[in-house]
Amino acid sequence: MALDRFFRRRRPQQQAGADLPDLWTQCPSCKEGVYNRDLEANLFVCPKCGHHLRLDAGKRVDVLLDEGSFVQLSGRVHPTDPLGFEDTEPYAARLARAQAKTGRPDAILTGTGTVGGLPVTVAVMDFAFSGGSMGSVVGEEIARAAEHAAREGSPFLLVAASGGARMQESALSLMQMAKTTVALEGLTARGLPYISILSDPTTGGVTASFATVADVILAEPGALIGFAGPRVIQQTIRQHLPEGFQRAEFLLEHGMVDDVVDRRQHRAYLVRLLGVLLRREVGA
């Protein structure tokens, strides 16, 4: 074979439809590529810059609870479309697509488990399902989980990740703000701690209701937390807004959250915190 023909040879082409594994993830913050196995071992925190990538609800449960302790409570309530809402597509079609993507009826996962051997009830919002938007099912499941915690005498942990109220359910969604807040009063009556963890993002009606009425409010580093967007606020108050004013660290400095905790420290932090709140020794 002539040398010129050798160097002109084409490389084998991948067959159409062949699947190649996704081995790398680009960090949204530093733009560096991270090997997925390393990223998962680091609890989806970029090992190069510390950026906290978003977690789905199942992985979040694995991060918080003792291994093998989780027992699911949610999943029996399914969303409907009572308003027959349609914008660029029917609401029912949006729901079906989100359910197929996440394998969940709606943007919430609740259940029981243990943290350092201590029984807890947990509710985790799933941003992968329609941006973690709060509809009637999300509100119902959080209320049921809070009521379960009150009945069983267990602390209640909630992880917020949401763009706010679900517009396709209109007033039915906004009603969940009051519903969830009232349900949480049962914990107060029993003297049981309620701890919320605000992840990126926590905004809108979720921020304005159950996510920020906890006894202890924690946040992940760099998490976007707020009610309205920066542009809306700036146009309303007609003032220049400081850099990063809706990020976790700024809110810690101004008293809206109690602490900013690296995800890799969450379980150990909760073990210590629950031990203090319940005045008992809790195992690591």
C-alpha positions as CSV (number, residue, x, y, z in Angstrom):
1,M,0.0,0.0,0.0
2,A,1.4,3.4,-0.9
3,L,2.2,5.7,1.9
4,D,-0.1,8.5,0.7
5,R,-3.0,6.1,0.6
6,F,-2.1,4.8,4.1
7,F,-2.3,8.3,5.6
8,R,-5.5,9.1,3.8
9,R,-7.4,6.1,5.2
10,R,-10.5,7.1,7.0
11,R,-11.1,6.1,10.6
12,P,-14.0,3.7,11.2
13,Q,-17.2,5.6,11.7
14,Q,-19.5,5.0,14.6
15,Q,-22.7,3.2,13.5
16,A,-25.8,5.2,13.6
17,G,-27.7,4.7,16.8
18,A,-24.8,3.1,18.7
19,D,-24.7,4.2,22.3
20,L,-21.5,5.5,23.9
21,P,-21.3,5.9,27.7
22,D,-21.2,9.4,29.0
23,L,-17.9,9.3,31.0
24,W,-17.4,13.0,31.7
25,T,-19.5,15.9,33.0
26,Q,-18.5,19.5,32.4
27,C,-18.8,21.6,35.6
28,P,-21.2,24.4,35.1
29,S,-19.0,26.7,37.2
30,C,-15.4,26.2,36.3
31,K,-16.2,24.5,32.9
32,E,-13.6,21.7,33.6
33,G,-14.4,18.1,32.7
34,V,-14.9,15.8,35.6
35,Y,-14.8,12.0,35.3
36,N,-18.3,10.8,36.3
37,R,-17.1,8.2,38.6
38,D,-15.0,10.7,40.5
39,L,-18.0,13.1,40.6
40,E,-20.3,10.5,42.0
41,A,-17.8,9.5,44.7
42,N,-17.6,13.2,45.6
43,L,-21.4,13.4,46.0
44,F,-21.7,15.5,42.8
45,V,-19.5,18.3,44.1
46,C,-16.9,19.4,41.6
47,P,-13.5,18.4,43.0
48,K,-11.8,21.2,41.2
49,C,-13.9,24.3,42.3
50,G,-16.4,23.0,44.9
51,H,-19.5,23.8,42.8
52,H,-22.5,21.8,44.0
53,L,-24.2,20.2,41.0
54,R,-27.9,19.4,41.3
55,L,-29.0,16.1,42.6
56,D,-32.2,14.1,41.8
57,A,-34.3,13.1,44.8
58,G,-33.1,9.5,44.9
59,K,-29.4,10.5,45.1
60,R,-30.3,13.2,47.7
61,V,-31.8,10.5,50.0
62,D,-28.7,8.5,49.6
63,V,-26.6,11.5,50.7
64,L,-28.7,12.3,53.8
65,L,-29.8,9.0,55.2
66,D,-28.1,5.9,56.6
67,E,-27.5,3.3,53.9
68,G,-30.5,1.0,53.4
69,S,-32.7,2.8,55.9
70,F,-35.1,4.6,53.5
71,V,-38.7,3.5,53.3
72,Q,-40.8,5.5,50.8
73,L,-44.1,7.0,51.8
74,S,-45.0,9.1,48.7
75,G,-46.1,7.9,45.2
76,R,-49.7,7.0,45.7
77,V,-51.0,10.5,44.9
78,H,-51.0,11.5,41.2
79,P,-51.5,14.9,39.6
80,T,-54.5,15.7,37.5
81,D,-55.4,18.6,35.2
82,P,-58.6,20.1,36.7
83,L,-58.2,23.4,34.8
84,G,-57.6,21.8,31.4
85,F,-54.6,24.1,31.1
86,E,-52.9,24.5,27.8
87,D,-50.2,27.0,26.7
88,T,-47.7,25.8,24.1
89,E,-48.8,22.3,24.9
90,P,-51.4,20.7,27.2
91,Y,-50.5,20.4,30.8
92,A,-51.3,16.7,30.7
93,A,-48.6,16.2,28.1
94,R,-46.0,18.1,30.2
95,L,-46.9,15.9,33.2
96,A,-46.5,12.7,31.2
97,R,-43.1,13.8,29.9
98,A,-41.8,14.7,33.4
99,Q,-43.1,11.4,34.8
100,A,-41.4,9.4,32.1
101,K,-38.1,11.4,32.6
102,T,-38.0,10.9,36.4
103,G,-40.1,7.8,37.1
104,R,-42.1,9.7,39.7
105,P,-45.7,10.8,39.8
106,D,-44.6,14.4,40.7
107,A,-41.7,16.5,41.9
108,I,-41.5,15.1,45.5
109,L,-40.2,12.1,47.3
110,T,-41.0,11.4,50.9
111,G,-40.3,8.6,53.3
112,T,-38.7,7.5,56.6
113,G,-35.2,6.5,57.4
114,T,-32.4,7.1,59.9
115,V,-29.6,9.6,60.3
116,G,-26.9,8.3,62.6
117,G,-29.4,5.7,63.7
118,L,-32.1,8.2,64.7
119,P,-35.5,7.8,63.0
120,V,-36.5,10.8,60.8
121,T,-39.1,11.6,58.2
122,V,-37.8,13.2,55.1
123,A,-39.2,15.1,52.1
124,V,-37.1,15.8,49.0
125,M,-38.1,18.0,46.1
126,D,-36.9,16.9,42.6
127,F,-35.9,19.7,40.3
128,A,-35.7,17.3,37.4
129,F,-39.5,17.1,37.5
130,S,-40.8,20.4,35.9
131,G,-38.2,22.4,37.7
132,G,-39.4,21.1,41.1
133,S,-42.5,23.3,40.7
134,M,-45.0,23.1,43.6
135,G,-48.4,21.8,42.5
136,S,-51.2,20.2,44.5
137,V,-49.4,16.8,44.7
138,V,-46.2,18.3,46.1
139,G,-48.2,20.2,48.7
140,E,-50.2,17.2,49.7
141,E,-47.2,14.9,50.0
142,I,-45.2,17.4,52.1
143,A,-48.3,17.9,54.3
144,R,-48.7,14.2,54.7
145,A,-45.0,13.7,55.5
146,A,-45.1,16.4,58.2
147,E,-48.3,14.9,59.7
148,H,-46.6,11.5,59.7
149,A,-43.6,12.9,61.5
150,A,-45.8,14.5,64.1
151,R,-47.7,11.2,64.7
152,E,-44.5,9.1,64.9
153,G,-42.6,11.7,67.0
154,S,-39.8,12.0,64.6
155,P,-37.8,15.0,63.4
156,F,-38.7,16.2,59.9
157,L,-36.1,17.0,57.2
158,L,-36.9,18.7,54.0
159,V,-34.7,19.5,51.0
160,A,-36.0,22.3,48.8
161,A,-35.2,22.5,45.1
162,S,-37.8,24.5,43.2
163,G,-38.6,27.2,40.7
164,G,-41.8,28.0,42.8
165,A,-45.5,27.5,42.3
166,R,-46.7,25.5,39.3
167,M,-48.4,28.0,37.0
168,Q,-50.5,25.3,35.3
169,E,-52.4,24.7,38.5
170,S,-53.0,28.4,39.2
171,A,-54.7,29.0,42.6
172,L,-54.6,25.3,43.4
173,S,-50.9,25.5,43.5
174,L,-50.8,28.7,45.6
175,M,-53.1,27.1,48.1
176,Q,-50.3,24.7,49.0
177,M,-48.3,27.5,50.6
178,A,-50.9,27.7,53.4
179,K,-51.6,24.0,53.5
180,T,-48.0,22.9,54.0
181,T,-47.3,25.6,56.6
182,V,-50.4,24.6,58.7
183,A,-49.3,21.0,58.5
184,L,-45.9,21.9,59.9
185,E,-47.5,23.4,63.0
186,G,-48.2,19.8,64.2
187,L,-44.4,19.4,64.7
188,T,-44.2,22.6,66.7
189,A,-47.0,21.4,69.0
190,R,-45.1,18.2,69.6
191,G,-41.8,19.9,70.2
192,L,-40.3,18.1,67.2
193,P,-37.5,19.7,65.1
194,Y,-38.0,20.7,61.5
195,I,-34.9,21.2,59.5
196,S,-34.8,22.5,55.9
197,I,-31.9,22.4,53.5
198,L,-32.2,24.9,50.6
199,S,-30.5,23.7,47.5
200,D,-30.0,25.4,44.1
201,P,-32.5,26.8,43.3
202,T,-35.1,27.5,45.9
203,T,-37.4,30.3,44.7
204,G,-40.9,31.6,44.5
205,G,-43.7,30.3,46.6
206,V,-41.6,27.5,48.0
207,T,-39.2,30.1,49.5
208,A,-42.2,32.1,50.8
209,S,-43.8,29.1,52.6
210,F,-42.6,25.8,54.0
211,A,-38.9,26.0,53.0
212,T,-38.2,29.0,55.3
213,V,-40.3,28.4,58.3
214,A,-38.1,25.6,59.7
215,D,-36.5,25.6,63.2
216,V,-33.1,25.4,61.4
217,I,-32.5,26.5,57.9
218,L,-29.4,25.3,56.1
219,A,-28.2,26.0,52.6
220,E,-25.8,24.5,50.1
221,P,-22.8,26.6,49.0
222,G,-23.7,28.9,46.1
223,A,-27.4,28.0,46.1
224,L,-29.7,30.5,44.5
225,I,-32.4,31.4,47.1
226,G,-35.1,34.0,46.7
227,F,-38.6,34.9,45.9
228,A,-38.7,37.0,42.7
229,G,-35.9,37.3,40.2
230,P,-33.2,40.0,40.4
231,R,-34.6,42.0,37.5
232,V,-38.1,42.1,39.0
233,I,-36.8,43.2,42.4
234,Q,-34.5,45.9,40.9
235,Q,-37.3,47.3,38.9
236,T,-39.6,47.3,41.9
237,I,-37.3,49.0,44.5
238,R,-35.4,51.0,41.9
239,Q,-32.1,50.4,43.6
240,H,-28.9,48.7,42.5
241,L,-28.6,45.2,44.0
242,P,-25.3,43.9,45.4
243,E,-23.5,41.1,43.6
244,G,-24.6,37.7,44.7
245,F,-27.4,39.0,46.9
246,Q,-29.6,35.9,46.3
247,R,-26.8,33.4,47.0
248,A,-26.5,31.3,50.1
249,E,-23.5,33.0,51.5
250,F,-25.0,36.5,51.3
251,L,-28.2,35.2,53.0
252,L,-26.1,33.7,55.8
253,E,-24.5,37.1,56.4
254,H,-27.9,38.8,56.6
255,G,-29.6,36.2,58.8
256,M,-32.0,34.5,56.4
257,V,-30.3,31.1,56.8
258,D,-28.6,29.6,59.8
259,D,-25.6,28.0,58.1
260,V,-24.1,27.1,54.8
261,V,-23.0,23.5,54.8
262,D,-21.0,21.6,52.2
263,R,-23.1,18.6,50.9
264,R,-20.3,16.2,51.8
265,Q,-20.8,17.2,55.5
266,H,-24.6,17.1,55.6
267,R,-25.0,13.8,57.3
268,A,-22.4,14.4,60.0
269,Y,-23.7,17.9,60.5
270,L,-27.3,16.6,60.9
271,V,-26.1,14.0,63.4
272,R,-24.6,16.7,65.6
273,L,-27.6,19.1,65.1
274,L,-30.2,16.5,65.9
275,G,-28.3,15.4,69.0
276,V,-28.4,19.0,70.2
277,L,-32.0,19.6,69.4
278,L,-33.2,16.3,70.9
279,R,-30.7,16.5,73.8
280,R,-29.5,13.0,73.2
281,E,-26.4,11.2,71.9
282,V,-26.7,10.2,68.2
283,G,-24.2,7.8,66.5
284,A,-22.3,8.9,63.4
